[in-house]
Amino acid sequence: MASDANTEKIARYIAEAKVKGLELRESDFKERDGDLTLDSMDPSEWIAAMTMD
């Protein structure tokens, strides 16, 4: 279970991804040493990589 602060961040990342046409779920995120990762990447970087033209 993610910390409260990370739960809020996850909600923002999910909303950002949805706007960009991606579908993410809370279970897609992992918390490592207090930091969020998405497929072992920073979530912002992952979303950017997945939406590059």
DSSP file (Angstrom, degrees, kcal/mol; ACC not computed):
  #  RESIDUE AA STRUCTURE BP1 BP2  ACC     N-H-->O    O-->H-N    N-H-->O    O-->H-N    TCO  KAPPA ALPHA  PHI   PSI    X-CA   Y-CA   Z-CA
    1    1 A M              0   0    0      0, 0.0     2,-0.1     0, 0.0     6,-0.0   0.000 360.0 360.0 360.0 131.7    0.0    0.0    0.0
    2    2 A A        -     0   0    0      1,-0.1     5,-0.0     2,-0.1    34,-0.0  -0.380 360.0-100.9 -75.1 152.0    1.4    3.4   -1.0
    3    3 A S     >  -     0   0    0      1,-0.1     4,-2.6    -2,-0.1     5,-0.2  -0.221  37.7-103.2 -64.9 163.8    1.8    6.2    1.5
    4    4 A D  H  > S+     0   0    0      1,-0.2     4,-1.8     2,-0.2     5,-0.2   0.907 122.8  49.8 -57.4 -43.7   -0.8    8.9    1.6
    5    5 A A  H  > S+     0   0    0      1,-0.2     4,-1.8     2,-0.2    -1,-0.2   0.912 113.5  45.7 -63.1 -42.1    1.5   11.3   -0.2
    6    6 A N  H  > S+     0   0    0      2,-0.2     4,-2.9     1,-0.2    -1,-0.2   0.830 106.1  59.7 -72.0 -30.5    2.2    8.8   -2.9
    7    7 A T  H  X S+     0   0    0     -4,-2.6     4,-1.9     2,-0.2    -1,-0.2   0.906 107.2  47.3 -61.2 -40.4   -1.5    7.8   -3.2
    8    8 A E  H  X S+     0   0    0     -4,-1.8     4,-1.8     2,-0.2    -2,-0.2   0.903 112.0  49.7 -66.0 -41.4   -2.2   11.5   -4.1
    9    9 A K  H  X S+     0   0    0     -4,-1.8     4,-2.7     1,-0.2    -2,-0.2   0.914 108.4  53.4 -63.3 -42.4    0.7   11.4   -6.6
   10   10 A I  H  X S+     0   0    0     -4,-2.9     4,-2.8     1,-0.2     5,-0.2   0.918 106.6  52.2 -59.1 -44.0   -0.6    8.2   -8.2
   11   11 A A  H  X S+     0   0    0     -4,-1.9     4,-2.0     1,-0.2    -1,-0.2   0.897 111.0  47.6 -60.0 -40.6   -4.0    9.8   -8.6
   12   12 A R  H  X S+     0   0    0     -4,-1.8     4,-2.6     2,-0.2    -2,-0.2   0.910 112.1  49.1 -67.5 -41.8   -2.4   12.8  -10.4
   13   13 A Y  H  X S+     0   0    0     -4,-2.7     4,-2.8     2,-0.2    -2,-0.2   0.905 110.6  50.8 -63.7 -41.1   -0.3   10.5  -12.6
   14   14 A I  H  X S+     0   0    0     -4,-2.8     4,-2.2     2,-0.2    10,-0.2   0.917 112.2  47.0 -62.4 -43.3   -3.3    8.4  -13.5
   15   15 A A  H  X S+     0   0    0     -4,-2.0     4,-2.0    -5,-0.2    -2,-0.2   0.913 112.8  49.2 -64.7 -42.9   -5.2   11.6  -14.5
   16   16 A E  H  X S+     0   0    0     -4,-2.6     4,-1.3     1,-0.2    -2,-0.2   0.925 112.0  48.5 -61.5 -45.1   -2.3   12.9  -16.5
   17   17 A A  H  <>S+     0   0    0     -4,-2.8     5,-3.2     1,-0.2    -1,-0.2   0.898 108.5  53.9 -62.9 -41.0   -2.0    9.5  -18.3
   18   18 A K  H ><5S+     0   0    0     -4,-2.2     3,-1.7     1,-0.2    -1,-0.2   0.905 105.3  53.0 -61.3 -42.4   -5.7    9.4  -19.1
   19   19 A V  H 3<5S+     0   0    0     -4,-2.0    -1,-0.2     1,-0.3    -2,-0.2   0.843 110.3  49.5 -60.1 -32.9   -5.5   12.9  -20.7
   20   20 A K  T 3<5S-     0   0    0     -4,-1.3    -1,-0.3    -3,-0.2    -2,-0.2   0.313 126.3-101.0 -91.6   8.1   -2.7   11.5  -22.9
   21   21 A G  T < 5S+     0   0    0     -3,-1.7     2,-0.3     1,-0.3    -3,-0.2   0.625  82.0 124.9  87.2  13.7   -4.7    8.4  -23.9
   22   22 A L      < -     0   0    0     -5,-3.2     2,-0.6    -6,-0.1    -1,-0.3  -0.787  51.0-142.7-105.8 150.9   -3.0    5.9  -21.5
   23   23 A E        +     0   0    0     -2,-0.3     2,-0.3    -3,-0.1    -9,-0.1  -0.947  26.9 169.1-116.1 115.4   -4.8    3.7  -19.0
   24   24 A L        -     0   0    0     -2,-0.6     2,-0.3   -10,-0.2    -6,-0.1  -0.879  16.6-156.7-121.3 155.0   -3.0    3.2  -15.7
   25   25 A R    >   -     0   0    0     -2,-0.3     3,-2.0     1,-0.1     4,-0.4  -0.889  33.8-110.7-124.7 158.9   -4.2    1.7  -12.4
   26   26 A E  G >  S+     0   0    0     -2,-0.3     3,-1.5     1,-0.3    -1,-0.1   0.857 117.6  62.3 -56.1 -34.6   -2.9    2.2   -8.9
   27   27 A S  G 3  S+     0   0    0      1,-0.3    -1,-0.3     3,-0.0    -3,-0.0   0.640  89.5  69.5 -69.6 -12.6   -1.6   -1.4   -9.0
   28   28 A D  G <  S+     0   0    0     -3,-2.0    11,-0.5    10,-0.0    -1,-0.3   0.717  89.3  79.0 -73.7 -20.4    0.7   -0.4  -11.9
   29   29 A F  E <   -A   38   0A   0     -3,-1.5     2,-0.4    -4,-0.4     9,-0.2  -0.628  63.4-161.5 -93.4 146.8    2.8    1.7   -9.5
   30   30 A K  E     -A   37   0A   0      7,-2.4     7,-2.7    -2,-0.3     2,-0.6  -0.938  12.2-139.6-122.8 149.0    5.5    0.4   -7.1
   31   31 A E  E     +A   36   0A   0     -2,-0.4     2,-0.5     5,-0.2     5,-0.2  -0.946  22.7 178.3-110.9 119.0    6.9    2.2   -4.1
   32   32 A R  E >  S-A   35   0A   0      3,-3.3     3,-2.5    -2,-0.6    -2,-0.0  -0.978  72.0 -20.1-124.9 121.3   10.6    1.7   -3.6
   33   33 A D  T 3  S-     0   0    0     -2,-0.5    -1,-0.1     1,-0.3     3,-0.1   0.838 127.9 -53.0  50.7  36.8   12.4    3.5   -0.7
   34   34 A G  T 3  S+     0   0    0      1,-0.3     2,-0.3   -31,-0.0    -1,-0.3   0.316 118.4 109.1  86.3  -8.6    9.5    5.9   -0.6
   35   35 A D  E <   -A   32   0A   0     -3,-2.5    -3,-3.3   -29,-0.0     2,-0.3  -0.775  67.4-122.2-102.7 146.7    9.7    6.8   -4.3
   36   36 A L  E     -A   31   0A   0     -2,-0.3     2,-0.3    -5,-0.2    -5,-0.2  -0.619  28.8-175.5 -83.6 143.2    7.2    5.8   -6.9
   37   37 A T  E     -A   30   0A   0     -7,-2.7    -7,-2.4    -2,-0.3     2,-0.4  -0.966  17.0-161.2-134.0 156.1    8.2    3.8   -9.9
   38   38 A L  E >  S-AB  29  41A   0      3,-2.6     3,-1.1    -2,-0.3    -9,-0.1  -0.940  88.6 -17.5-136.2 110.4    6.3    2.7  -13.0
   39   39 A D  T 3  S-     0   0    0    -11,-0.5     3,-0.1    -2,-0.4   -10,-0.1   0.909 128.2 -56.8  51.9  45.0    8.1   -0.2  -14.8
   40   40 A S  T 3  S+     0   0    0      1,-0.2     2,-0.3   -10,-0.0    -1,-0.2   0.631 121.1 103.4  64.6  17.5   11.3    0.8  -12.8
   41   41 A M  B <  S-B   38   0A   0     -3,-1.1    -3,-2.6     2,-0.0    -1,-0.2  -0.836  86.8 -88.9-121.4 161.4   11.1    4.4  -14.2
   42   42 A D     >  -     0   0    0     -2,-0.3     4,-2.5    -5,-0.2     3,-0.3  -0.545  42.5-125.9 -62.6 132.4   10.0    7.7  -12.8
   43   43 A P  H  > S+     0   0    0      0, 0.0     4,-2.6     0, 0.0     5,-0.2   0.857 108.0  52.1 -55.3 -39.3    6.3    7.9  -13.6
   44   44 A S  H  > S+     0   0    0      1,-0.2     4,-2.3     2,-0.2     5,-0.1   0.920 112.1  46.0 -62.9 -42.8    6.6   11.3  -15.3
   45   45 A E  H  > S+     0   0    0     -3,-0.3     4,-2.6     2,-0.2    -1,-0.2   0.891 111.9  51.7 -66.8 -39.5    9.4   10.0  -17.5
   46   46 A W  H  X S+     0   0    0     -4,-2.5     4,-2.4     2,-0.2    -2,-0.2   0.942 110.8  47.2 -62.4 -47.9    7.4    6.8  -18.3
   47   47 A I  H  X S+     0   0    0     -4,-2.6     4,-1.0     1,-0.2    -2,-0.2   0.918 113.1  49.3 -60.9 -43.5    4.3    8.7  -19.3
   48   48 A A  H >< S+     0   0    0     -4,-2.3     3,-0.6    -5,-0.2    -1,-0.2   0.917 111.3  49.4 -61.3 -43.3    6.4   11.0  -21.5
   49   49 A A  H >< S+     0   0    0     -4,-2.6     3,-0.9     1,-0.2    -2,-0.2   0.880 110.2  50.9 -63.7 -38.5    8.1    8.0  -23.2
   50   50 A M  H 3< S+     0   0    0     -4,-2.4    -1,-0.2     1,-0.2    -2,-0.2   0.659 113.1  45.4 -75.2 -15.2    4.8    6.3  -23.9
   51   51 A T  T << S+     0   0    0     -4,-1.0    -1,-0.2    -3,-0.6    -2,-0.2   0.227  81.7 124.3-114.2  14.1    3.3    9.4  -25.5
   52   52 A M    <         0   0    0     -3,-0.9    -3,-0.0    -4,-0.2    -4,-0.0  -0.455 360.0 360.0 -71.7 146.2    6.3   10.5  -27.7
   53   53 A D              0   0    0     -2,-0.1    -1,-0.1     0, 0.0    -3,-0.0   0.446 360.0 360.0 -84.2 360.0    5.5   10.8  -31.4
